[in-house]
Amino acid sequence: MISPFNLADKIQNSEDFKQVLWPNYLEHSNGISMREYADREKKLLSMGNYGVEEFHLKVTEYIDFLDIII
């Protein structure tokens, strides 16, 4: 699984959340379904141990995007 800070950084620099989710899923999923992977990413981001103040708006939007996937 990707680290919380690296994921938040990718989200912050992204224009399209699909371009964040898909490569991460391919690299870090280890054979689980997209739904399970999205749920794990959401839980990882919800831990908030990566300086959430800097990334709050985009991370919140990404979590909403993951809710659609889940």
ABEGO torsion letter per residue (X at the ends): XBBAAAAAAAAAABABAAAAAAAAAAAAAGGBBAAAAAAAAAAAAAAGAAGAAAAAAAAAAAAAAAAAAX
